[in-house]
Amino acid sequence: MTAFAALLLRDMRLAVRVGGGALVGVLFFLLVVTIVPFAIGPDLALLARIGPAILWLGALLASLLGLDRLIAADHEDGSLDLILAARTPLELTMATKAVAHWLTTGLPLVAATPLLGLLLNLDPTATGAVALTLAAGTPALTFIGLVGAALTVALRRGGLLLAVLILPLTIPVLIFGVAASNAAIVGPIPFGTPFTILCALTLMSAVIGPIAAAAALRQGLD
Amino acid sequence: MDLMRLVASDLACIRGGRQVFSGIGFALGEGEALVITGPNGAGKSSLLRLLAGLLRPLAGTLALEGGEPELTVAEQAHYLGHQDALKPALTVTENLDFWVRFLGGQAADVTTALAEVGLASIAALPAAYLSAGQRRRLSIARLIAVKRPLWLLDEPASALDIAAQAMLAALMRAHLSGGGLIVAAVHGPIGLDQSAELSLGGSR
């Protein structure tokens, strides 16, 4: 238990210190959401209608940003060698890294959503719905991204390949995240139906992601 | 409990389609050190990474007899590779403290270990400001802060000054006299007087 707590603490410390990527994601999210109204024009009704989709797209792209460093940084400085050889199960180590990554990059996106909802003319209910779906859905993005990060760990410039690999896998999360948000705003289906599936996707990726990432790392031993 | 013995037989390793070595075997008892020598590219690092479980052997067996049966050889070993496994953004203490906790040691040993490698005075400095030799000493501190019977050292003396090399030699002798085992890949003498030598050919 101490081992996982230590790893969680270390990864979160690294993310918030100089050179860490914790704030970059939020800034990117802010940028994406801010420039969309300029592209679409000042049609408030349209903005409110597509607002949830914009927020979700922004969050999806922002959550990709730090993923290429998630395991590659440990690979480059030799930490991954010690992690691979350690007594702690690699699956749980990977899950811990994903949790630390989500706490420092995913959670700030959720926290920034109410502010950005204002920019898109979303009413409080809609903003709350989007924030809730992001809170439930972004962990899935991180856990799916973990697999991509493990697969591209040895590549010098794995960032783009990682995005190409995992974006298709995140489409279900995007669909049900936006569907749940829209259900809360305009209906007609109840919010719970897509939201439950979104939660199921998160739980599923939380199990499969770390196992697949650990398998990818073991397979790539070299 | 039996005496601990590291036994390897007929190990072979392929990297990038090239056979690096084959038919390597040795046995190492408590308090004994094995020094691996050989020209560049002979497979010294590969053999150590293989012992540390970071490479899969093509053939052969490896066992730590008399060790804990539940654990693999790598899980009872310290691997000190070319890279120092340090995070520049963390301080000296935070770096060591993380590895000690992660590897299952006692947090109380961090200060002692830092003092032993002579880094106590810069414990609060971010690792980004350390010299190559200081980084090396910090990763050596990990070996003494967490107790493991087997040390796998890949050119442990690189970047160390004369005084630090003597310190390393003293630490290794202390480890051996406490019943530990050492396998080290070296280019020059590292101050272990009673050690077996395994010379890799360099079949290029």
HADDOCK unambig.tbl for C-alpha pairs under 7 A between the chains (distance, minus, plus):
assign (segid A and resid 2 and name CA) (segid B and resid 101 and name CA) 6.19 0.50 0.50
assign (segid A and resid 2 and name CA) (segid B and resid 102 and name CA) 6.88 0.50 0.50
assign (segid A and resid 3 and name CA) (segid B and resid 101 and name CA) 5.42 0.50 0.50
assign (segid A and resid 3 and name CA) (segid B and resid 102 and name CA) 3.91 0.50 0.50
assign (segid A and resid 3 and name CA) (segid B and resid 103 and name CA) 6.78 0.50 0.50
assign (segid A and resid 3 and name CA) (segid B and resid 104 and name CA) 6.63 0.50 0.50
assign (segid A and resid 6 and name CA) (segid B and resid 98 and name CA) 5.78 0.50 0.50
assign (segid A and resid 6 and name CA) (segid B and resid 101 and name CA) 6.16 0.50 0.50
assign (segid A and resid 6 and name CA) (segid B and resid 102 and name CA) 6.14 0.50 0.50
assign (segid A and resid 7 and name CA) (segid B and resid 102 and name CA) 6.81 0.50 0.50
assign (segid A and resid 10 and name CA) (segid B and resid 98 and name CA) 6.89 0.50 0.50
assign (segid A and resid 14 and name CA) (segid B and resid 89 and name CA) 6.52 0.50 0.50
assign (segid A and resid 17 and name CA) (segid B and resid 89 and name CA) 6.63 0.50 0.50
assign (segid A and resid 18 and name CA) (segid B and resid 89 and name CA) 6.78 0.50 0.50
assign (segid A and resid 77 and name CA) (segid B and resid 83 and name CA) 5.82 0.50 0.50
assign (segid A and resid 77 and name CA) (segid B and resid 84 and name CA) 6.58 0.50 0.50
assign (segid A and resid 77 and name CA) (segid B and resid 85 and name CA) 4.99 0.50 0.50
assign (segid A and resid 77 and name CA) (segid B and resid 86 and name CA) 6.63 0.50 0.50
assign (segid A and resid 78 and name CA) (segid B and resid 83 and name CA) 5.11 0.50 0.50
assign (segid A and resid 78 and name CA) (segid B and resid 84 and name CA) 6.32 0.50 0.50
assign (segid A and resid 78 and name CA) (segid B and resid 85 and name CA) 4.58 0.50 0.50
assign (segid A and resid 79 and name CA) (segid B and resid 85 and name CA) 4.34 0.50 0.50
assign (segid A and resid 81 and name CA) (segid B and resid 54 and name CA) 6.86 0.50 0.50
assign (segid A and resid 85 and name CA) (segid B and resid 52 and name CA) 6.76 0.50 0.50
assign (segid A and resid 85 and name CA) (segid B and resid 53 and name CA) 6.42 0.50 0.50
assign (segid A and resid 85 and name CA) (segid B and resid 74 and name CA) 5.70 0.50 0.50
assign (segid A and resid 85 and name CA) (segid B and resid 75 and name CA) 5.98 0.50 0.50
assign (segid A and resid 86 and name CA) (segid B and resid 75 and name CA) 5.66 0.50 0.50
assign (segid A and resid 86 and name CA) (segid B and resid 103 and name CA) 6.47 0.50 0.50
assign (segid A and resid 87 and name CA) (segid B and resid 75 and name CA) 5.47 0.50 0.50
assign (segid A and resid 221 and name CA) (segid B and resid 54 and name CA) 6.00 0.50 0.50
assign (segid A and resid 221 and name CA) (segid B and resid 55 and name CA) 5.82 0.50 0.50
assign (segid A and resid 222 and name CA) (segid B and resid 54 and name CA) 6.79 0.50 0.50
assign (segid A and resid 222 and name CA) (segid B and resid 55 and name CA) 5.55 0.50 0.50
